[in-house]
């Protein structure tokens, strides 16, 4: 895997939610993933800008963000970007998992975030995004 840190976008209109996501995932979600850096966004315009730039390896969107929730943003990105990075949705209630599925999210986290589950989920999604090494 590359020695360049992977970049994770964290979106919520609430700074405390962004902080809880960053803290739960941590700077090194798994040994084979390496270090990650976080870019925080508090509005949809910031999310769209960073995703359009193509420098995001994974996005974690707050399903409860206001005025536009992360699930709607996720569905929009999945339908509009040709090579959309994986997206994880953070929801408040386990019952909202089906909505995250509707949004085409790659994975779902449920608040309160468990650091082990959050790091493992992010690492699994990042691993699935990596291209196989071609030998020859």
C-alpha positions in Angstrom: 0.0 0.0 0.0 1.1 3.5 -0.7 3.1 5.4 2.0 1.0 8.5 1.2 -1.6 9.1 3.8 -5.2 8.4 2.7 -7.6 11.3 2.9 -11.0 10.9 4.7 -13.6 13.6 4.3 -15.8 14.0 7.4 -19.1 15.9 6.9 -21.5 17.2 9.6 -22.8 20.7 10.3 -22.0 20.0 14.0 -18.3 20.2 15.0 -18.8 17.8 17.9 -20.1 15.1 15.5 -17.1 15.6 13.2 -14.8 15.4 16.2 -16.5 12.1 17.5 -16.0 10.6 14.0 -12.4 11.6 13.7 -11.7 10.4 17.3 -13.5 7.0 16.7 -11.7 6.2 13.4 -8.3 7.4 14.6 -5.3 8.4 12.6 -4.4 4.8 11.8 -7.5 2.6 11.5 -5.4 -0.5 10.8 -1.7 -1.4 10.5 -2.0 -2.3 6.8 -3.9 0.9 6.0 -1.3 3.3 7.4 -2.0 6.8 8.6 -5.0 8.8 7.4 -5.6 12.5 7.2 -9.0 14.1 7.7 -10.6 16.9 5.9 -13.6 18.3 7.7 -16.6 19.8 5.9 -19.5 21.6 7.6 -21.6 22.2 4.4 -22.7 20.4 1.3 -20.7 22.9 -0.9 -17.5 21.9 0.8 -18.3 18.2 0.4 -19.0 18.6 -3.4 -15.9 20.7 -3.8 -13.6 18.1 -2.2 -15.2 15.2 -3.9 -15.0 16.9 -7.3 -11.3 17.6 -6.8 -10.7 13.8 -6.6 -8.4 13.9 -3.6 -10.7 12.1 -1.2 -10.2 8.3 -0.6 -13.3 7.9 1.6 -16.0 10.0 2.9 -17.9 9.7 6.2 -21.2 11.6 6.1 -23.5 12.5 9.0 -26.9 11.1 8.2 -28.4 13.7 10.5 -26.6 16.8 9.1 -28.7 19.9 8.5 -30.1 21.3 6.3 -29.1 18.5 3.9 -28.5 15.1 5.4 -25.6 12.9 4.5 -27.8 10.2 3.0 -29.1 12.5 0.4 -25.6 13.8 -0.3 -24.4 10.2 -0.6 -27.0 9.3 -3.1 -26.3 12.4 -5.2 -22.6 11.7 -5.2 -23.0 8.0 -6.1 -25.3 9.0 -9.0 -23.2 11.9 -10.3 -19.5 11.0 -9.9 -18.1 8.5 -12.3 -15.5 7.3 -9.8 -17.1 8.1 -6.5 -14.9 7.2 -3.5 -16.5 4.9 -0.9 -18.9 6.6 1.5 -19.8 5.6 5.0 -22.9 7.0 6.6 -23.1 7.7 10.4 -26.7 7.4 11.7 -28.2 7.9 15.1 -30.5 4.9 15.2 -29.9 1.4 14.1 -33.4 1.5 12.5 -32.0 4.0 10.0 -29.6 1.5 8.4 -32.1 0.8 5.6 -32.0 4.5 4.7 -28.3 4.4 4.4 -28.7 1.4 2.1 -31.1 3.4 0.0 -28.5 6.1 -0.2 -26.0 3.6 -1.8 -23.6 3.9 1.1 -20.7 1.4 1.2 -21.1 1.0 5.0 -22.9 2.3 8.0 -21.8 3.4 11.5 -24.3 3.9 14.4 -23.8 6.5 17.1 -22.5 6.4 19.7 -19.5 5.3 17.7 -17.5 2.4 19.0 -13.8 3.1 18.1 -13.0 -0.5 17.3 -16.0 -0.9 15.0 -15.5 2.5 13.4 -11.8 1.8 12.7 -12.5 -1.7 11.4 -15.4 -0.5 9.2 -13.3 2.3 7.6 -10.3 -0.1 7.2 -12.5 -2.7 5.5 -14.0 -0.1 3.1 -10.6 1.3 2.2 -9.2 -2.2 1.6 -12.0 -3.0 -0.8 -11.3 0.2 -2.7 -7.6 -0.7 -3.3 -6.7 -2.0 -6.7 -5.0 -5.3 -6.9 -1.2 -5.3 -7.5 -0.3 -6.3 -11.0 2.8 -8.4 -11.2 4.7 -8.9 -14.4 
